[in-house]
Amino acid sequence: MDTEGFVNVRAGIAAAAALVGLGPDAVTLVAVSKGRSDDDVVSVARFGQTVFGENRQQGLAARIESGRFDAIEWHFIGPLQSNKVAPVAEHCSLLHSMDRMSLARKWSKACNVPVLVQFNLAAESQKSGFSPDEPNAVMDQLLELGLDVRGVMAIPPRSEDPEGSLKYFAKLRAIFEHYGERYANMEQCSMGMSNDYLAAISEGSTMVRVGQAIFGPALL
């Protein structure tokens, strides 16, 4: 595949980070490889990309079973069914979508893989995630279950204009900073995708999830 998209994304991240006084390595790029061929993943990995994201258990399992990606760190970035906890936890190094207490209870019994708390910032019915209204109560319950919480994640309402996401990014950053003052190990504020990752970095994102801007439009 043409790796121009990947090169451009890396350059964009570096430039956006510099504008807020950060080095290029201050923002982690998760290359979203869902639905992409193994060869495409290998092409991007050869350019030094080591963190990839999958959103389906079957897709993640297929990557592992291929035996081609031993040097890659896999993140699980999609909604997770409770009956898929064990196979996902076996192969991922970070879960981005800890979105409900029933999942937290299953996860805590199955593994100690770190998680990010997903918030539904605009109370969208089609999206999962905790309400941002009582973040301390959410965190206290997760920690009581023994989860290794490393940060927060959110996907703002879809907007054609990246600037439309700024208020939601600022809201998640405020929760992240509040958690950082109150709890240990708060490392990641995961927000921003192909259409708005530059805006997310301007509002304090430490981790962006980018697929289409790297790999091109997904094949149907």
Backbone torsions as a table, in degrees:
resi	resn	phi	psi	omega
1	MET	NA	159.7	175.8
2	ASP	-74.9	122.9	-177.5
3	THR	-94.1	13.5	179.5
4	GLU	-60.1	-38.3	179.5
5	GLY	-60.5	-43.7	179.2
6	PHE	-62.7	-45.2	179.7
7	VAL	-60.4	-41.8	-180.0
8	ASN	-66.6	-39.0	178.8
9	VAL	-65.0	-44.3	179.0
10	ARG	-60.8	-42.2	179.5
11	ALA	-65.7	-39.8	178.4
12	GLY	-63.7	-41.4	177.5
13	ILE	-62.0	-45.7	-179.7
14	ALA	-61.0	-42.9	-178.9
15	ALA	-67.6	-43.1	-179.9
16	ALA	-66.1	-38.9	177.9
17	ALA	-64.8	-40.5	-179.9
18	ALA	-61.7	-34.9	-179.2
19	LEU	-65.2	-23.3	177.6
20	VAL	-108.5	18.9	173.2
21	GLY	79.1	23.9	-178.3
22	LEU	-115.6	155.6	174.4
23	GLY	-79.5	166.0	-176.7
24	PRO	-63.6	-24.0	-178.6
25	ASP	-88.3	0.9	-178.9
26	ALA	-76.1	-17.1	179.8
27	VAL	-116.5	120.8	179.8
28	THR	-83.4	130.1	175.6
29	LEU	-95.2	121.8	170.6
30	VAL	-101.3	111.7	179.0
31	ALA	-80.5	113.3	-175.2
32	VAL	-81.1	108.5	-171.0
33	SER	-102.7	6.9	-178.8
34	LYS	-56.4	130.1	178.2
35	GLY	78.0	1.0	-179.4
36	ARG	-96.6	155.6	-178.9
37	SER	-72.4	156.8	175.2
38	ASP	-59.1	-38.0	179.9
39	ASP	-62.7	-38.3	177.7
40	ASP	-64.3	-41.0	178.4
41	VAL	-63.2	-43.5	178.7
42	VAL	-60.9	-40.9	-179.4
43	SER	-59.7	-44.0	179.9
44	VAL	-71.3	-38.3	179.3
45	ALA	-62.5	-33.9	179.7
46	ARG	-65.8	-20.1	176.2
47	PHE	-88.6	7.8	174.8
48	GLY	102.0	1.4	178.5
49	GLN	-76.7	126.8	-175.6
50	THR	-116.6	-14.1	-177.0
51	VAL	-112.7	123.0	-179.8
52	PHE	-128.0	154.1	-178.3
53	GLY	-122.7	135.2	173.9
54	GLU	-121.6	151.4	-177.7
55	ASN	-118.1	5.6	176.1
56	ARG	-132.7	140.0	-178.8
57	GLN	-60.9	-41.1	-178.7
58	GLN	-64.7	-38.5	178.5
59	GLY	-65.6	-41.5	178.1
60	LEU	-64.4	-44.5	-179.8
61	ALA	-61.5	-39.4	-179.9
62	ALA	-64.4	-38.6	177.2
63	ARG	-61.4	-46.1	-177.9
64	ILE	-63.7	-45.0	-176.3
65	GLU	-66.7	-23.1	-180.0
66	SER	-66.9	-25.3	179.4
67	GLY	73.3	13.9	-175.0
68	ARG	-101.5	-1.7	-167.6
69	PHE	-130.0	41.4	-176.5
70	ASP	-63.4	-27.8	-176.4
71	ALA	-90.8	3.0	-175.6
72	ILE	-96.6	141.5	173.7
73	GLU	-98.0	122.7	-176.1
74	TRP	-101.0	130.5	171.9
75	HIS	-109.1	145.0	173.7
76	PHE	-101.6	122.4	-168.0
77	ILE	-117.5	-1.0	-175.8
78	GLY	-108.1	174.6	174.5
79	PRO	-57.8	138.7	-174.9
80	LEU	-118.3	123.2	174.4
81	GLN	-73.2	144.7	-176.2
82	SER	-60.6	-31.9	-178.7
83	ASN	-78.5	-1.7	178.1
84	LYS	-106.4	6.7	-174.5
85	VAL	-59.1	-51.3	-173.7
86	ALA	-60.6	-51.2	-179.2
87	PRO	-66.5	-31.1	177.0
88	VAL	-71.0	-46.3	-178.4
89	ALA	-61.2	-28.9	-178.7
90	GLU	-65.3	-28.9	-170.6
91	HIS	-118.4	-10.4	-177.9
92	CYS	-104.7	153.8	179.9
93	SER	-102.2	-11.3	177.7
94	LEU	-156.9	132.7	174.0
95	LEU	-101.3	120.4	-178.9
96	HIS	-84.2	-15.1	-165.1
97	SER	-119.4	51.1	172.1
98	MET	-77.8	97.5	-165.0
99	ASP	-117.4	-0.9	-178.5
100	ARG	-161.9	156.3	-175.6
101	MET	-70.1	-32.7	178.8
102	SER	-63.0	-38.2	175.6
103	LEU	-68.1	-39.3	179.8
104	ALA	-60.1	-40.9	179.8
105	ARG	-65.0	-42.5	178.0
106	LYS	-64.5	-44.5	-177.9
107	TRP	-62.3	-43.0	-176.9
108	SER	-64.8	-29.4	179.5
109	LYS	-82.3	-22.8	-173.4
110	ALA	-93.8	-30.7	-170.0
111	CYS	-165.9	176.5	173.4
112	ASN	-121.9	26.5	177.7
113	VAL	-66.5	133.4	-178.4
114	PRO	-61.2	155.0	-178.5
115	VAL	-135.3	160.3	167.5
116	LEU	-112.2	140.1	179.0
117	VAL	-82.5	122.5	179.5
118	GLN	-91.0	128.7	177.2
119	PHE	-111.0	141.3	174.6
120	ASN	-98.8	88.6	-167.0
121	LEU	-68.1	-29.5	-177.2
122	ALA	-108.6	12.8	179.4
123	ALA	53.1	44.3	179.7
124	GLU	-78.3	129.3	-174.5
125	SER	-65.7	-28.0	-177.6
126	GLN	-84.7	-3.4	-179.2
127	LYS	-115.6	147.9	175.6
128	SER	-91.9	174.3	178.6
129	GLY	129.7	157.4	179.2
130	PHE	-77.0	152.9	173.5
131	SER	-70.7	140.3	177.9
132	PRO	-80.1	1.0	-173.2
133	ASP	-70.6	-32.0	-178.6
134	GLU	-132.3	67.2	-174.9
135	PRO	-63.6	-32.8	180.0
136	ASN	-65.5	-40.9	179.4
137	ALA	-62.6	-40.8	177.9
138	VAL	-61.3	-50.7	-176.9
139	MET	-64.6	-41.9	-179.4
140	ASP	-60.0	-40.5	178.8
141	GLN	-67.7	-40.7	179.5
142	LEU	-64.7	-42.3	179.7
143	LEU	-69.1	-33.9	177.2
144	GLU	-63.1	-31.5	176.4
145	LEU	-76.7	-10.2	178.3
146	GLY	91.1	14.9	-179.9
147	LEU	-71.8	146.5	175.6
148	ASP	-92.4	89.2	-176.1
149	VAL	-88.3	123.8	-176.3
150	ARG	-110.2	-1.6	-179.7
151	GLY	161.1	-157.1	-173.5
152	VAL	-132.5	160.9	178.4
153	MET	-147.1	147.0	173.3
154	ALA	-157.1	153.5	172.9
155	ILE	-119.8	114.2	-178.1
156	PRO	-70.5	166.2	174.9
157	PRO	-56.1	144.6	-178.2
158	ARG	-62.0	134.4	-179.9
159	SER	-143.9	136.7	177.1
160	GLU	-68.4	-26.5	-179.6
161	ASP	-104.9	115.6	179.1
162	PRO	-53.1	-29.1	179.8
163	GLU	-62.9	-24.8	178.9
164	GLY	-67.0	-17.0	179.8
165	SER	-89.7	-9.5	-170.9
166	LEU	-58.9	-41.8	-177.0
167	LYS	-66.6	-30.3	177.7
168	TYR	-75.7	-39.0	175.2
169	PHE	-61.0	-42.3	179.3
170	ALA	-63.3	-36.2	179.7
171	LYS	-66.3	-43.3	178.6
172	LEU	-68.1	-39.8	178.1
173	ARG	-59.6	-39.0	179.5
174	ALA	-63.5	-40.5	176.3
175	ILE	-64.5	-43.9	179.7
176	PHE	-60.0	-45.7	179.9
177	GLU	-66.3	-38.0	176.6
178	HIS	-62.8	-45.1	177.3
179	TYR	-61.4	-39.4	-179.4
180	GLY	-61.5	-30.1	178.1
181	GLU	-79.6	-22.6	-171.0
182	ARG	-108.0	-30.7	-173.0
183	TYR	-126.6	155.2	178.7
184	ALA	-84.1	160.6	171.2
185	ASN	67.3	22.3	176.1
186	MET	-81.7	101.1	-172.0
187	GLU	-110.3	-31.1	-167.7
188	GLN	-125.9	132.2	169.3
189	CYS	-114.6	94.4	-171.7
190	SER	-91.3	107.1	178.4
191	MET	-157.6	146.0	-179.2
192	GLY	109.0	129.2	178.0
193	MET	-129.1	-165.2	-171.5
194	SER	-54.3	-37.5	-174.2
195	ASN	-86.6	-13.3	-173.3
196	ASP	-145.2	17.7	-175.5
197	TYR	-65.8	-30.8	178.6
198	LEU	-68.1	-41.6	176.5
199	ALA	-63.9	-38.3	179.7
200	ALA	-63.2	-42.4	179.0
201	ILE	-63.2	-37.0	178.9
202	SER	-63.5	-22.2	-179.9
203	GLU	-104.4	11.4	171.7
204	GLY	106.9	12.6	177.3
205	SER	-62.8	140.1	174.1
206	THR	-110.0	-4.3	-177.6
207	MET	-153.3	125.5	179.8
208	VAL	-119.7	147.8	-177.8
209	ARG	-114.6	107.5	-170.8
210	VAL	-125.5	125.0	178.2
211	GLY	-119.2	-68.0	-173.2
212	GLN	-60.5	-38.4	-179.6
213	ALA	-66.0	-20.5	177.4
214	ILE	-92.4	-51.8	-170.3
215	PHE	-95.4	-11.0	-174.0
216	GLY	89.9	176.1	-179.1
217	PRO	-57.5	141.2	179.1
218	ALA	-70.4	144.3	176.8
219	LEU	-83.0	133.1	-180.0
220	LEU	-83.6	NA	NA
